[in-house]
Amino acid sequence: MSIPLIFCSFTLQLKQMRQSKEITTKNPNAFNGEVLELDSKTTVGSKKMFIESYGCQMNFSDSEIVASILGEAGYKTTTQLNDADLILVNTCSIREKAEQTVRNRLEAFQGVKKTNPNVKVGVLGCMAERLKSAFLEEEKIVDLVVGPDAYKDLPNLVAEVEAGRDAVNVILSKEETYGDVQPVRLQSNGVTAFISITRGCDNMCTFCVVPFTRGRERSRDPKSILEELDTLAKSGYKEVTLLGQNVDSYLWYGGGPKKDFSKASALQQKTAVHFHQLLDVVAQAHPGIRIRFSTSNPQDMTRDVLHVMAKHANICNYIHLPVQSGSNAVLKAMNRQHTREEYMKLIDDIKRIVPDCGISQDMIAGFPNETEADHQDTLSLMKYVKYDFGFMFMYSERPGTPAAKKLEDNIPQEVKKRRLQEIVALQQKHGRYKNEQYVGKTVEVLIEKESKKSDVQWSGRTQQNTVVVFPKKHYSVGDFVHVTIESCTSATLLGQAVEFGPTQSHHHG
């Protein structure tokens, strides 16, 4: 997201990154210039905004918040560039490649400006935060630069721009969680949705730009999370993903940054809500909705979370658990607050407490000073875990990060490339192995959409986040169905639907 983010874990332009032809699936959670459109026709106003989102799930969720704030100010979404009064690009800074994609896109908007000189162009998100007002100098087409904590200021900033002035707000907040903004659902299939529960990150991994672009870690009021969940349930949604850079470090004690928790009153500390408690309440509130969460950080994940997962049938048995490297020396240089051994112990506990849990990884190949022995440690860790799938990258130095300041990017490109290829090849082998274990078994699948390859087949995911494709029969989008798996590829399960699944009964189906 080449750095995958721990935090954000989900990646941009995965297809191009993947070194192997055989891996054909695109990460379902990645956004690479998706144009966003309101699923509601209720927005009033004559002005039109065109919003494009890049990078992680958090960015997409933020675009929904932006659409809601500007919707209140009289803007409705359009998917036609030439119709827009306002073009917004929500950006990712996780890799150089992600930023270059955005710059190329801005160039493409030049033509739109020629035909419609009044159109305004705004850059939102992590890249806006990283470059700040320099963006206006570097990219003459840009009128508006807005960081991730300043979206409520958008109506004022847009008014400034319309009055002929450039507008920049990149002030990072210790408080802002957008808990009081009900996001509109963009591009929605009406089945799956994101709920943002934390913002920012306090883990200073040396390769990662996120603490600088998204600020200090703070959590959202559980009450507002449950209200958003209720709204989604009433609208017929069947699966919700709780989102955060590090969901496991969720901590609500009345507001404010997590790092100030030690200064909270004795009562606040006693009544604080931790992630496992939030997860428990959310799962209980709507047993007919599947609950997912992302991203987990190995150093923050408690066994309490695993016990809550085991307790509730509707919490998906799937954990995205980035490790980045299997070498203790590299983990230390990355400032990861866990060792290889601690990570393996956590994996053991996951497999013991949640036996059929799907686990995925983020991996970085070619971190500064990584030796061949370090690389072999990564491969041996992968063999130990046998991940269901993963997001793998070559190290990409990001300006301003501790690694860029202190460590020389000294692994030759061809070595990085070879190591990445070896990681990808091993993951592919494990992915196929994991999928083969499902053949002959019956799994519950939530139908999300029509299969890309065939209009007579549905596509959905198991609890473990594996994609399943099967003939439509009499089932519909949003149904939970039991599917018997007949065969698989390295990325997809293929089978036949046999009956409605148990979760369906909560929907009187």
N, C-alpha and C positions, 0 to 999 in steps of 0.2 A: 504494500500500500503504500533501488531494489531495496527499500527496506520494507519488509512487511512490518506491520505494526503490530505490536503487541496490542496495542491499544486498539488499533482500529482494525487490525488483523485482516481486513478484507481488501481485496486488491483490485487494481486497475489494470486493464489491458492484459489480462492473464493469458489470452491466446498467444500474444506475441512473446510472452516470457517463456512459455512452455517450450522446452527444447525438443520434446518428443512429438512426433506426428500422431502417435496413437492416442494421446490424451486429448480428447475432443471436447470435453465438457468445459463450459465457461463457468467460473464461480457464480452461482446464482445470487450471491450477495454483493457483487461488484457493480459499480456504476461507471460507465465510460461514455459520458456524453449523452446519457439518457435525457430525452426531453420530457418534461413533466407536465402533466395535464390534470386539472382538477376532475375528480370523479363526480363532483356535485355541479349541478347547473344553476345553483341558487345565487352565485356571486353576482352582486349588482355593481354596475360601474361600466364606464365606456372605455377606460384605458386597458391596454393589454400588455401582459408581461410574458416573456419567453424565458423559462428557467431550465438550465442544463446542469446536471450534477455529475461530478467525477469523484472516484475514490471509494471511500468506505461507506458502510451503512449509516454511520453517524452523519455523514454529509447529506445523504439522501433524507434522513429524518429531519435535518436542519432545513433542507429545501422545503419540506412540508410546513415547517414553522414559518419560514419566510413567506410562503404563499398565503398562509393564514393571516399574517400581519398586514401584508399588502392588500389582501382581499378586503380586509376591514377598511382600507384606505381607498377602495374603489377600483382595484385592479383585478381583472380576470386573466386566467392563463390562456395562452394560445400555443399551438404547435407549429404555427407558420411564422418563420423569422420575419418575413416581409410585412406582416401585420402588426408587429410589436412596436409599442411605444418605449418599452424598457426591456433590454436584454440582460439577464443575470447569469453569471457562470459561477457555480459553487465549486471551489477548487481544492486540490489535494497537493500536499508538499512532500509526500513521503519518499518519493524518488525524483530524481532529476527528470526522468522520462515523463512522469505525471505532469510536471510543470511545463515541459516542452509541448506536450499535447495541448495544454491550455493556451500557450502562446500561439501555436499554429491555428487554434480555433479563433483567437482574437483577430488574427490576420484575415480569416474567412469573413469576419463580421465587417471588414472594411467595405466590402461590396454593398452590404446592406445600408451602411452609412451613406454611400454615394447616392443610392436611390431614395433614401429617406434620411436627410441630414438631421432631422429632429430626434431620431432615435437615440436613447441614452444607453450606455453600456456600463454595467457594474460587475466588479469581481468580488466574490464573497469567499469566506472560509479561510483555510489554512495558508494558502499562498498570499492572500490579501494581508493576513496577519504578519507573515514572514517579511514581505517586501514593503509593507506600509505605503507611505506617500511616494516612495521611489517608483512604484508601479505607474503613477501618472506620468512620470518623466520617461520611463522605459517604453510604455505602451500608450502612444498618444491617443489611441482610440478610447481609452478608459476614462470615464467621467466620475466613477464612484468606487471607493474601496472600503469594504466593510468586513471587519473581523467577526469571529464566531460568537462573541458575546454582545455584539452591538445591533442585533437584528431588530430590536424594538425601536431603534432610532431610524430605521429605514424610511418611514414616511417623511420625516424631517429632512433626511439626507437627499431623498429623491426631489423634494421641493427645492432644496438648495441648487441641485443640478439643473432643474427646470428653469431656475432663475438665472442660469448661465454661470454658476460657480461650481468648481470641482468640490467634491465632498469626500472626506475621509473620517472614519471612526474605527479605530483598531484598539480601543481601550479594552483590556481584559478585565473581567470582573471576578470577584471571589464569591459572589452571591448568585449571579444569574443562572437559573436552571430552566427558564421558559415553562415552569410548572403551571403558570396561569394562562398559557396559550394552548388552545385546543387545536392541534395540527389538522389541516385539511389533508385528506389522503390523495396522493398524486399517483397517477398511472396505476390505479389500484385494481387488483383482481377481485377485491371484495372479500378475500379469504385470509390473507396474511398481512400483518402490520407490525411496525416498530413502535416501541414506547421507550423514549430516552429516560434513563433513571439517574445517571451521573454525567457530569461534564468535567473535562480537564484530566490531568494526570500528574501525580506526584512522583512517579517512578522515573528517575533520571537515567534511563538506559542510554548509553553513550552515543548510540547510532541514531537516536530518534529525535525528531524535530517537534513532536506533539506537545510536550510540556511548554514549549515556547510559543506554539501557535494556538493552543487551546487553554493554557493557563492552569491555575491550581485546581485540585480536585474538590468538587463539592457535589452533594447529593440532593435529590429532589424530594419534596414532601411526599410520604407514602400515600397520604389522602388524595393528592392530585393524581398520583399514578393509578390508584384504584378507580378514581372518577373517569380517567381516560379509558381504562379497561372496560368499565361499565358501558361507556359510549360505544366502544368498538363491538361489545357483545350485542348491544341493542341493534347495531347496524348489520349484524350477521357474520362478523369476522370469526374465524375458527382457529386461528393461530396468531400468537403474539410473541415477538422477541423483545426481551428487556435488554436495552442497549447501554453500553458505557465503554469508555476506554479500558476500564478495569471494573467490571461489574462487581467482582468479589469484594472490592474495597468500599462498596456502598455503605454509608453510615449517616443516618439522619438523627440529629440531636436538637433540631430546632432551626437549623440553617447555619450557613457559614462554612469556611473551608475545613476539610478533614484534619489538616495539620493543627487546627486550633482546638481540636476535641479535648486535648489535655487541659485546656483552660476552662472547659465547660463546667457548670455547677454539678454538685453531687447528684441532684435529681435528674438533670439532663443526661448525665452519664449512665445512670441507673435505667432510665426509660428509653435510651437510644435504640434505634432499630438497625440491626445489622442485615447483611444481604440474605443470610439463610432465613431470617424472620420474615423479611419482605417476600421472599420466594414462597414461603409457606402460606402466607396470607393471600397472595395473588392466586396461587393454585387452588386454594379452598374457595375463593370467591366465585370462580367459574369452572366447575369440573368438566364442562363440555368444550373448553377452549384449551388447545395445546399451548404450553408455555415453553419458550426457548430463552436462552440468555447468551450474550456475547459482548465482550471477549473476557475470558478468564486469564488471570495472571497466576502462574504457579506459586509465587511467593505469598499471594493473598488468599488463595483458595483454602477454606477450612473444611474439615471433615463434616462439620454440621451441614454444609451445603449438600454433600453427598447423601447424608441421611434423609434430608428433605426430599431429594430427588427420588430416593428409594421408596419414600412414604406415599408419594402422589403419582397415580397412573398417568395424569395429564402433563407432568413435567417430562419433556423429551429426554430420553437417555442419550444425550449427545453433549460433548464438551469440546469447544475449540480451546486448545491448551498450548499456546505458542511456547517453544523452548529456545529457538534461534540457533542453538549449537549443542552438541553433545560433549563438548570439551570444557572441563572446569577452568582451564586457563583462559579460554575465549569468553566463557560466561562471566568471569571476573573482569576481564577487559571491557565487556559490555555493561558492567555494573548491574548485572542481573542478580537479584538478591536470593539466589538459590543455587545449589550445586547440582551436578549430574545425579548424584546419589539421592538427594532430597526429591528431585523430580521423579526418579524411578520409584521411590517409595510412594509418592502421591499416585502414580500410575497403578501401582500394586493395590493401593487402597480403593481407587476408583473401580478396578476390576473386581475387587472383593465385595464392595458395598453396592455397586450398580453393575451387576455382571454383564449385561448386554449393552454396555455403553459404547457408542461410537466416539472416537477421539480423533481430532485433526490437529495439524501442526502448522507453524510458520518456521521457516528455516532460512538462514542467511549463509551463503557460500562465499568464502574469500574475505572474511573480516580481517582488518589489519593484523599482521604477524601470525595469521593462522598457519600452522605447520601441516604437513601431510598426516602426522599422527593425530592432530586435532580433528582433521577432516575424517579420519578413520573412526574417531570417537563418535562423531555425528552419525556415521553409517551404522555403527554398532548400537547406538541408542535407538535408532529407527528400527533395527532388527528386534530389539528388546520389546518395543511398544507395538510395532506393526500397526501404524496409523491407518485409519480408513481412507483419509485423503489429506492433502496438505497444500500449502501455498509457499513456493520456494523461489528464492531470488538470489541474484548476485549482489554483493554489498555495493551500495551506492552512497558515496560520501555526501552528507547534507551540510551546507554552510551553517555555521553557528552552533552545531552540536558539539558536545565534549570530545567525541571521537575525531571530528574534523580539526579541532584545535590542538589535540594532543597526540594523535596517532597518524602516522603516515599511511596513506592508502597504497600499500606496497606489495600487494599480491598481483602479479601480472594478469592481464585480461584473459589470456588463453588458459591460465591455471584456474581462475574463477569459473570460467565457462565449463572446463572439464569437470570440476568438482560439482558444479550445479547439475550437469548432465548425469553424473553418477547418483546424486541425491534423487533427481526426478525419476531415473530408471528404477531405482530401488522402491520409491514410493508407488510407482506404477505396478510393480510386481506385488507389493503388499495390498494395494487397492483391489487388484484382481483377486488375490487370495481371500481378502475379507468378503468380497462380493460372492465368491464361490460358496462361502459358508451358508449363504441364504438360499441357495438352490434347493428346492424341495420343501422349503419352509413357507408358512403363511404369515404375512406381516400386515400391520395396519398402515394404510396410506391415506393421507389427506390429498384429495384431488385439487390441484391448483390451476391447471390450464390444459389446453390442447397440446399434444406432443408437437414439437417443432417439425418433426419429420413426417407426421401423418395426421390427417384430420379425422381419422376414425379411431384414434387412440388418445387416452388421457395421460397426463404426466402429473406426478405428485411425489411426495417424499415420505420416507419412513421416519420414525422417531429419531433414528440415527443419522438423519439428514441425507440419506442416499436416495438418488432419483430412481423412481420406478415408472415404467411405461407399460400400459396394458389396454386391451380393447375397451371401448366406451360402454358397450351394453346399455343398460337402463340407468346408469349412474350419472351424476351431475357434478359440476364444479362446486367445491365446498363440502362434498360428502366424505365421510370417513369410511373406507372400505377395506375388507380383508382381501389381500391379493396373494395367490400362491405363486411363488417364484419358480420359473421354468428354466431360465438361462440368464447369463449376464455378460456384460463387457467389462473392461477395467473400471468403467465409470458409472454404468447404469444397470439396473435390474429389470428383467423382462418377465411378465407373467400374465395371469388371468384373475380377474376379480371374481370372488365366489359369493360374497355376502357383505352386508353392512358391517362395519367394525364396531367394537364395544362403545367407543366414544360417541358414536352417532346416537346412541340411546338417550344421551343428555339433551339431544335436540329434537326428541320425539320423532326421530326418523326411522 
